[in-house]
Amino acid sequence: MPPWTEGAADSFQARFERRWGHLTRPHVRALAWLLDAPDLLDPASAHWGGRIATLAPLTQANADWLAALEADPAPLEAALGPRVYSRLGLYAEKLLAFYFASQGVLVAHGLQVRANKNDTVGEFDFLLRQGGALLHWEFATKFYLLDGAPDPGSFHRLIGPNLADSLGLKMRKIIDKQLALAAHPAAQSLLPGAVESAQALVKGCLFYPDGVVRAMAGIAPAHNHGFWCPLERVGGLADELYVPMARLQWLAPLKVAAATPAFDRAALRQMLAAQFAVTPAAVMVAAVREENGWLLERERGFIVPDDWSRQAAERRADGRLPQ
C-alpha cells in the first residue's frame, strides 16, 4: 500500500467533514475552512520571532453564523460581489474580510499606501481593532511542494507548483517588507492610530513526495498536507477516483455532486498527459469517495509533469529559485 494512504481515516478532510459536513455551498465551506483550518506555520516557533498570527478557536456562535450563511448565503454573496475571481489569494482575503467585518473588528482591508500618485509603496491586507489595539495583519494562503530534503530555517525546498517562488522567499518578503509598512512615512496619514503589532496569518497546505510528511521546525505540526507525484507514477496512486480541482476549489475539502465527472487512474493519466502537452502546469486533484449523492475529498495531491523536479533544479542553478 502506498505510504500516502496511511492515517487517511483521520485526515484533515475527514475532520472537516465531521464538523462541517452540513455546509455544502462552496463559498461557505471555503470560509469555514479559512476560520477552522490549522495554521501552516507554527506561531510559537522561535524561527518566526513572534510575527505569526493565529485566529481564535471558533465558538458555537461562529458555527451558528456559518450555518445561517448556509441557509441564506445572500450576505456573503453580496460581500464577494459579482466579479469572477481568478486569484485565489484575493478570493480568500475577501472571505476573511467578510468575517472580520461581521465580528466588528475590521478597520480596513486592502488599504493602499502611495508615496505619490504613481508610486505605490505597499498595501495593508488588514487593519484590525482588538481590545482597543490597532493590529496590522498580512494574510497568505499558500500551497507548496517539498522538492528534495527539507531545509529547516530556509524553506526554499518548499516550492510553489508553478515553480515561481518558495515558502522561504514568501515569508522573507512578508516579514521584511510588508509587515514594516506601518513605519513608512507615507502610511502615517492613513493610519487611525499607532499600530501595536504586525503579524502574518498563513493558511494553506504542504505537499510531500508520496505523501510522506517531513517534520520541520517552524511548520505547524498539525498543518494540512497532501501528496505530489509525477505523471508517470499516477498508475500507482491508491484511490479509484479523482477530480481535478480548479484554483478556487483549493481551500475547503472538495464536496461536489455525485454527477461531477471523475477519473480513474488510467483516465486521469491520459487526460493530464494531453493537458501537459499544451500547458505543462501542475494540477491539484482530489481523491474522492461517493456518499449520499456527493463526491467527498478523501485526500488531495498535485500531479506534476515528469520533468518538474528537473525544472526546479534548473531554476535553482540559474538563480530564479534560491538554493
Secondary structure, DSSP 8 states (H G I E B T S, - for coil): --GGGTTGGGSHHHHHHHHHTT--SHHHHHHHHHHHS--SB-TT-GGGTT-B-------HHHHHHHHHHHH--HHHHHHH-S-----HHHHHHHHHHHHHHHTT-EEEEEEEEEEETTEEEEEEEEEEEETTEEEEEEEEEEEEEE-SS--TTT--SEE-TTSS-BHHHHHHHHHHTGGGGGGSGGGTTT-SS-EEEEEEEEEEEEEEETT-----TTB-TT--EEEEEEGGGGGG-S-S-EEE--GGGSSS--EEETTS--B-HHHHHHHHHHHHHH----EEEEEEEEETTEEEEEEEEEEE-TTHHHHHHHHHHHTSS--
